[in-house]
Amino acid sequence: MPSDEQATNAARPPGGSPLPGQVRKRLPWAIASVGCGGAAIAASFWLSEARAAASQDWPPFVLVSGLLLVGLVADEDGLFAAAGHTLARVASNGVVLYVGAVVTIATVTTLLNLDTSDAFLTPVLVYTARSRGEGEAPLLYGCILLSNAGSLLLPGSNLTNLIVLGHLHLSGGEFFRQMAPAGVAAILVTAAVVGIAHHRSLRATVTVTARGERAVIGAGLIGVIVATVFVLVLRSPALPVAAVGLTVTLMKGRARDGQARKALDTLSLPVLVGLFGIAVTLGTVGRVWSGPAQLLSHLSSWATAGVAALVSVVVNNLPAASLLASRVPPRPFSLLVGLNIGPNLFITGSLAWVLWWRAARAAHAEPSVRHAARLGLVSAPLSMAAAVALLTAGGLH
């Protein structure tokens, strides 16, 4: 497991960025081109299968767009910043601060999606650590790893949940009751690995007396509450939540210039469109070719989670979910464990990694993908094992 000294060095890699500037600018459009091209080819050869894949895949992408817009308004209302400053003031020492951060990350991930957590909580947690004069590494790396690991509690917490749930027709409340033990176990194991790796940074006791800005009780909070109710109660919450996100964004836009541009930047439309196209392409492949379904039918719960994790790292977890769940999966809950926690193995595993890295750089942090991946190589297998063990004990697969 990486030590604090290694983490300090890893947090400042030469050059800071894993990709050259021009590549970062062109990559979203390259993803969009590949996705649109692949979907067009799939539709031209297998139109009915492509339609079925698109029908399964569009609700998650619409839902996450709505949740990201709600998160944007909540962030502008200062809800996340207020939570971070309150945490910095009331935490008596680094351990209490870290525990509070874990709870905050898990809560935002559960209610507003892991992409919202990484996009908006990352800078808040970085500034929270700095306001106490402590190392930011535990909160910085904890944010991405806990967001992925903590996305098993509600359908809207991760797009992969909704893609797989297209076959199960569970409400948010039913999904939570079945997945809560596994999800909580994944959070606790991941938090323990990050905390142990950075235990020296958590020893400091600091008192923060300055008052931060107060949160605005308005559109952001209303959006969070209404979206959460929709996700918990409705079996198909995508369009209602998207309507909530659009409504609160328009409400905020009357008071602020440039709201439309901020919303578009937050959504990362080229990446979302590209990933949707890739998901449709692989979903079509999974319907035409029986190989993935036959493979899953011969795997145990443990092997299902492992294969899902590896495929997620290779093609990203959203297309992986579309491919592996193109037909009814025999062990859907174990499949979700691999699709959700497996991306902690490497940056290619989920869109959340890109949002985390971008948000960290915007907060003038220097995140190290190498160090985060080393932590993930330890935490992901352990948290997946804990989650699958609890699913098995509860009679779920």
URNORPE-V209463 format. One line per field, one symbol per residue. ss: DSSP state (A for helix, B for strand, O for the rest). phi: phi as a letter, one per 40 degrees, with the letter a starting at -180 (. if undefined). A space follows every 50 residues. Layout:
ss: ???
phi: ???
//
This chain:
ss: OOOAAAAAAAOOOOOOOOOOAAAAAAAAAAAAAAAAAAAAAAAAAOAAAA AAAAAAAAAAAAAAAAAAAAAAAAAAOOAAAAAAAAAAAAOOOAAAAAAA AAAAAAAAAAAAOAAAAAAAAAAAAAAAAAAOOOOOAAAAAAAAAAAAAO OOOOAAAOAAAAAAAOOOOOOAAAAAAAAAAAAAAAAAAAAAAAAAAOAA AAOOOOOOOOOOOOOOOOAAAAAAAAAAAAAAAOOOOAAAAAAAAAAAAA AAAOOOOOAAAAAAAAAOAAAAAAAAAAAAAAAAAAAAOOAAAAAAAOOO AAAAAAAAAAAAAAAOAAAAAAAAOOOOOOOAAAAAAAAAAAAAAOAAAO AAAAAAAAAAAAOOOOOOAAAAAAAAAAAAAAAAAAAAAAAAAOOOO
phi: .ccccccccccbcdggbcbddcccccddcccccccccccccccccbcccc ccccccccdccccccccccccccccccgccccccccccccccacccdccc cdcccccccccbgcccdccbcdccccccccccgbccddcccccccccccc cbcbdccadcdccccdcbfccccccccccddccccccccccccccccbcc cbccbbbbbccccccccadccccccccccccccccbcdcdcccccccccc cccccbcgcccccccccfddccccccccccdcccdcccbcddcccccbbc dcccccccccccccbgccccccccbcbdccbcccdcdccccddccaccca cddccccccccccgcbcbccccccccccccccccccccdcccccgbb
//
